[in-house]
Amino acid sequence: MKGKNLVSITDFSKDEYLRILNIAADFEKNPNQKLLNDHVVASLFFEPSTRTRLSFETAANRLGARVVGFSDSGSTSVKKGESLKDTIIMVSGYADIIVMRHPREGAARWASEVSSVPVINAGDGANQHPSQCLLDMYSILQTQGTLDNLNIAFIGDLKYGRTVHSLVQAMCNFNATFHLVSPEQLKLPSSSKMHIKNNKLEYHQYTELADIMPIADIVYMTRIQQERFSDPLEYEKVKNSYVLTKSMLEGCKPNMKILHPLPRINEISEDVDETPQAFYFKQAENGVYVRQALLAAIAGVK
């Protein structure tokens, strides 16, 4: 995996997923391993981020790497009109690995094509979020003891939810059954459904959250993303479509766990936080270990 880009979750194989998860488990036991003392990681966030940016930077620091970059492109030469190509070529001369988030779909792929160092996609528009996918898989493995033959329910914004798109593609390698709960206008894109079909797996579509609660092993909540709507009225119609409350957990499977890529707005009630099903804050913590694993594997030190 040394020197590989991670732009789409399909850039890695099933064996590579499992290798990353195994390395992450090692880092969870011992997170302070100074394996990248001679490396520089560029953290380029053209779009706001809290968990992804901070967990990547924490991961790099725990590995001993130095971190350069920005969290606001308005303070860079991009504001002066510098092209993404020129920015990436310039930064790849300064760093050993580039971690990039960008609001435009396909930007990470373009960056990987012009960069002289590996690029990790930290989210490109509504397209992909592969490192989030890997930490989601790590969380599923922790809670279920397996990745195989699970019933996974995705709730909320399945059209623009890049975390959903990546996780659907990855979990097709593990014989998952997908339960898709969304408003009509936010259904999973046909390309993702075709990926499921091509793997000879099943998906079922619903409009009511209650329908999937008794059958799900994993309930993956997502927020309705206001920033993806060009029409504010369309957002207003769907913004409160699904709210998971503590009372709705009655009758769920004993092993069921709730994941959320965060931030949440109001789609998970705070009374859920103290239940044994809630796993989303530990899921966020897992981001550090998985991103340590990614940086170490791509740098070729693990």
Buried (B, 14 or more C-beta within 10 A) or exposed (E): BEEBBBBBBBBBEEEBBBBBBEBBBBBBEEBEBEBBEEBBBBBBBBBEBEBBBBBBBBBBBBBBBBBEBBBEBEEBEBEEEEEBEEBBBEBBEEBBBBBBBBBEEEBBBBBBEBBEBBBBBBBBBBBBBBBBBBBBBBBBBBBBEEBEEBBBBBBBBBBBBBBBBBBBBBBBBBBBBBBBBBBEEBBBBEEBBEBBEEEEBEBBBBEEBEBBBEBBBBBBBBBBBEEBBEEEEEBEBBBEBBBBEBEBBEEBBEEBBBBBBBEBEEBBBEEBEEEEBBBBEEBBBBBBBBBBBBBBBBBEBB
